Amino acid sequence: MHNTFRSLRNPNYRIWAGGALVSNVGTWMQRTAQDWLVLSELMHHNASAVGIVMALQFGPQLLLLPLTGMAADLLDRRKLLLCTQAAMGLLALGLGLLCISGTVQLWQVYVFAFLLGCVTAFDSPVRQTFVSEIVGEEDLANAVALNSTSFNAARMLGPAVAGLLISSVGSGWVFIINAASFAAVIASLLLLRVQLLRRAPRIAATRASLGEGFRYVRQRPDLMALLLMLFLIGTFGLNFPIFLSTMSVTAFHAGPGQYGLLSSIMACGSVAGALMAAGRAQPRMPLLLGAAALFGVGCALAAVMPNYWLFGLLLVPVGIAAQTFTTSVNSSVQLSTTPAMRGRVMAILLAILAGGTPLGAPIVGWVADSFGPRWALGIAAVSGLAAALVGLRYLVKYQQLQLHLDVRRWYSGRQ
């Protein structure tokens, strides 16, 4: 247990983690309210509209990829975070005021989702890599896992609170509360002891800087395999706003409170997966392969569950598998990447994770509308099993390469 929470011995990390937890709760509240606003208030149970919102919100991470990765490597990460967090708070405030005034329309939600996606595109890679400046290389994997624990602990609380607030005072106030929560993370950034930060080396910006991340990844078969696995699961498997909202509304005929509860149940598994990751050393490919396979099997079983509570029960192992996979990929990529390239490589990772959504979410939403949410979950199951096959193929080729090198070394020693 002491090893699991070792990053909290760092005073800067304690400050950062406290502010991030408050903001994460607000973020999950907004995600739940936004999905419910589109699905049940502005449209009549239209999963495709939710898919479009997700595509607009996550698409900019792919469109702005070269700029966001370079910004994370070249600019002061703390100052950049102050700007992005303030902008995200203002966007939440604007959408909340539109809802409270009763003038919100679907096209306005689309615009706010796109603007939030543009800001998040710059925020995400710098927020991920900023952790290495706080704790250093030795505790990086642990800090990444604890960040995921915080994010998913907030995921347990945020959707449930959002469901209650939507039922009692409406979606608008949920957005207002989220706007206020950004004050916590901004305060934590201002309170950090700057002299204790372990700043990464900065390099001069050139035109070549934009493409260096792609060239670096292409030369690394291990990174290529990890990112392909992440693309499959991130694009077609991690569309849970669609899965949970459509299963809740159309399969089980539940209300906003029960929908929020499903998100919280799944988050219980995600927290467990993140805590298990925090206690590990650097994760290896066999762990990622197993997590991908468990995710696929879990989604397949969840898709055929006959009632609300059995479906909710299956979300726990699905959450464990999804969080183990995503947290382990994050740690593996950061630890195996040169510090000077980390921002650009993480921008590629995050663009694949979030940027695949514009491709996957509309497809999954269309399948849910046309054939039902259970078939949409079947797509998630296939994505997990396909990712496991990619990991298995890499392991086989790696073992063959190692065997070839061992034979060559043995033969050389006999000469």
Long-range contacts (C-beta under 8 A, 24 or more apart in sequence): 3-142, 3-279, 4-142, 4-275, 4-278, 4-279, 5-146, 5-278, 6-139, 6-142, 7-135, 7-139, 7-142, 7-143, 7-146, 8-146, 10-134, 10-135, 10-139, 11-193, 11-196, 12-134, 12-135, 12-192, 12-193, 12-196, 12-197, 13-131, 13-134, 13-135, 13-143, 15-188, 15-191, 15-192, 16-131, 16-134, 16-188, 16-189, 16-192, 17-146, 17-147, 17-150, 18-184, 18-188, 19-184, 19-185, 19-186, 19-187, 19-188, 19-189, 20-147, 20-150, 20-151, 20-185, 20-188, 21-150, 21-153, 21-154, 22-181, 22-184, 22-185, 23-85, 23-181, 23-182, 23-184, 23-185, 24-150, 24-151, 24-153, 24-154, 24-155, 24-158, 25-154, 25-157, 25-158, 25-161, 25-181, 26-92, 26-158, 26-177, 26-178, 26-179, 26-180, 26-181, 26-182, 27-154, 27-158, 27-178, 27-181, 28-154, 28-155, 28-157, 28-158, 28-159, 28-162, 28-263, 29-158, 29-159, 29-161, 29-162, 29-165, 29-174, 29-177, 29-178, 30-92, 30-162, 30-174, 30-175, 30-178, 31-158, 31-159, 31-241, 32-158, 32-159, 32-162, 32-163, 32-166, 32-174, 32-259, 32-260, 32-263, 33-162, 33-165, 33-166, 33-171, 33-174, 33-175, 34-95, 34-109, 34-113, 34-171, 34-175, 35-241, 35-245, 36-162, 36-163, 36-166, 36-171, 36-245, 36-256, 36-259, 37-99, 37-104, 37-109, 37-171, 38-106, 38-109, 39-245, 39-249, 40-249, 40-256, 41-171, 42-104, 42-105, 42-106, 42-109, 43-106, 45-246, 45-249, 45-250, 46-369, 47-242, 47-245, 47-246, 47-364, 47-365, 47-366, 47-368, 47-369, 47-373, 47-376, 48-362, 48-365, 48-366, 48-369, 49-106, 49-365, 50-241, 50-242, 50-245, 50-361, 50-365, 51-239, 51-242, 51-361, 51-362, 51-363, 51-364, 51-365, 51-366, 52-110, 52-361, 52-362, 52-365, 53-109, 53-110, 53-113, 54-113, 54-239, 54-241, 54-242, 54-357, 54-358, 54-361, 55-357, 55-358, 55-361, 55-362, 56-110, 56-113, 56-114, 56-117, 56-358, 57-113, 57-114, 57-116, 57-117, 57-120, 57-357, 58-117, 58-120, 58-354, 58-355, 58-356, 58-357, 58-358, 58-361, 59-114, 59-117, 59-355, 59-357, 59-358, 60-114, 60-117, 60-118, 60-120, 60-121, 61-117, 61-120, 61-121, 61-124, 61-350, 61-351, 61-353, 61-354, 61-355, 62-351, 62-354, 62-355, 62-356, 62-358, 63-121, 63-355, 64-118, 64-121, 64-122, 65-121, 65-347, 65-348, 65-351, 65-355, 66-210, 66-211, 66-213, 67-122, 67-210, 68-121, 68-122, 68-124, 68-125, 68-347, 68-351, 69-125, 69-213, 69-343, 69-344, 69-345, 69-346, 69-347, 69-348, 70-205, 70-209, 70-210, 70-343, 70-344, 71-122, 71-125, 71-126, 71-343, 72-122, 72-125, 72-126, 72-129, 72-342, 72-343, 72-344, 72-346, 72-347, 73-129, 73-200, 73-202, 73-203, 73-209, 73-340, 73-341, 73-342, 73-343, 73-344, 74-202, 74-203, 74-205, 74-209, 74-343, 75-126, 77-126, 77-129, 77-130, 77-133, 78-130, 78-133, 78-189, 78-192, 78-194, 78-197, 80-122, 80-126, 81-123, 81-126, 81-127, 81-130, 81-189, 82-186, 82-189, 82-190, 84-119, 84-120, 84-122, 84-123, 84-126, 85-123, 85-182, 85-185, 85-186, 85-189, 86-182, 86-186, 87-119, 88-116, 88-119, 88-120, 88-123, 88-182, 89-178, 89-179, 89-180, 89-181, 89-182, 89-183, 89-186, 90-179, 91-115, 91-116, 91-119, 92-175, 92-176, 92-178, 92-179, 92-182, 93-175, 93-176, 93-179, 95-175, 96-172, 96-173, 96-174, 96-175, 96-176, 96-178, 96-179, 97-172, 97-176, 98-172, 99-170, 99-171, 99-172, 99-175, 100-170, 100-172, 100-173, 100-176, 101-172, 104-172, 120-354, 121-351, 124-347, 124-350, 124-354, 125-343, 125-344, 125-346, 125-347, 125-350, 126-343, 128-330, 128-334, 128-346, 128-350, 129-200, 129-334, 129-342, 129-343, 129-346, 132-198, 132-200, 132-334, 132-339, 132-342, 133-197, 133-198, 133-199, 133-200, 134-192, 134-197, 134-198, 135-198, 136-198, 137-335, 137-339, 140-331, 140-334, 140-335, 141-277, 141-280, 141-281, 141-282, 141-283, 141-331, 141-334, 141-335, 142-278, 144-277, 144-327, 144-330, 144-331, 144-334, 145-274, 145-275, 145-277, 145-278, 145-280, 145-327, 145-331, 146-274, 146-278, 148-270, 148-273, 148-274, 148-277, 148-323, 148-326, 148-327, 148-330, 149-271, 149-274, 149-275, 149-278, 151-274, 152-267, 152-270, 152-271, 152-273, 152-274, 152-319, 152-323, 153-267, 153-271, 155-263, 155-264, 155-266, 155-267, 155-270, 155-271, 156-264, 156-267, 156-268, 156-271, 157-264, 158-263, 159-259, 159-260, 159-261, 159-262, 159-263, 159-264, 159-267, 160-257, 160-260, 160-261, 160-263, 160-264, 161-260, 162-260, 163-256, 163-257, 163-258, 163-259, 163-260, 163-261, 164-257, 164-260, 166-256, 166-260, 167-255, 167-256, 167-257, 200-339, 200-340, 200-342, 200-343, 201-339, 201-340, 203-340, 209-344, 212-341, 212-344, 213-341, 213-344, 213-345, 213-347, 213-348, 214-348, 216-337, 216-338, 216-341, 216-344, 216-345, 217-345, 217-348, 220-336, 221-394, 221-397, 221-398, 222-285, 222-336, 222-394, 222-398, 223-333, 223-336, 223-337, 223-345, 225-285, 225-390, 225-391, 225-393, 225-394, 226-288, 226-329, 226-332, 226-333, 227-333, 227-348, 227-349, 227-352, 228-387, 228-390, 229-288, 229-292, 229-325, 229-329, 229-387, 229-390, 229-391, 230-326, 230-329, 230-349, 230-352, 230-353, 230-387, 231-352, 231-356, 232-383, 232-384, 232-386, 232-387, 232-390, 233-292, 233-295, 233-322, 233-325, 233-326, 233-383, 233-384, 233-387, 234-326, 234-352, 234-353, 234-354, 234-356, 234-357, 234-360, 235-356, 235-357, 235-359, 235-360, 235-383, 236-356, 236-360, 236-363, 236-364, 236-379, 236-380, 236-382, 236-383, 237-295, 237-296, 237-299, 237-322, 237-379, 237-380, 237-383, 237-384, 237-387, 238-322, 238-326, 238-353, 238-380, 239-357, 239-360, 239-361, 239-364, 239-365, 239-376, 239-380, 240-266, 242-361, 242-364, 242-365, 242-368, 242-373, 242-376, 243-364, 243-368, 243-373, 243-376, 243-377, 243-380, 246-368, 246-373, 246-376, 247-311, 247-373, 247-374, 247-377, 248-308, 250-368, 250-372, 250-373, 251-311, 251-372, 251-373, 251-374, 252-307, 252-308, 252-311, 254-308, 258-308, 261-312, 262-311, 262-312, 262-315, 265-312, 265-313, 265-315, 265-316, 265-319, 266-315, 266-316, 266-318, 266-319, 267-319, 268-316, 268-319, 269-315, 269-316, 269-317, 269-318, 269-319, 269-320, 269-321, 269-322, 269-323, 270-319, 270-320, 270-322, 270-323, 271-319, 271-323, 272-316, 272-319, 272-320, 272-323, 273-319, 273-320, 273-321, 273-322, 273-323, 273-324, 273-327, 274-323, 274-327, 276-320, 276-324, 277-323, 277-324, 277-327, 277-328, 277-331, 282-331, 282-332, 282-335, 283-328, 283-331, 283-332, 285-391, 285-394, 285-395, 285-398, 286-395, 287-324, 287-328, 288-325, 288-328, 288-329, 288-332, 288-391, 289-388, 289-391, 289-392, 289-395, 290-388, 291-321, 291-322, 291-324, 291-325, 291-328, 292-321, 292-325, 292-384, 292-385, 292-387, 292-388, 292-391, 293-384, 293-385, 293-388, 294-320, 294-321, 294-384, 295-321, 295-322, 295-325, 295-380, 295-384, 295-387, 296-380, 296-381, 296-382, 296-383, 296-384, 296-385, 296-386, 296-387, 296-388, 297-381, 297-384, 297-385, 298-381, 298-384, 299-377, 299-378, 299-380, 299-381, 299-384, 300-377, 300-378, 300-381, 302-377, 303-374, 303-375, 303-377, 303-378, 303-381, 304-374, 321-384, 325-387, 326-353
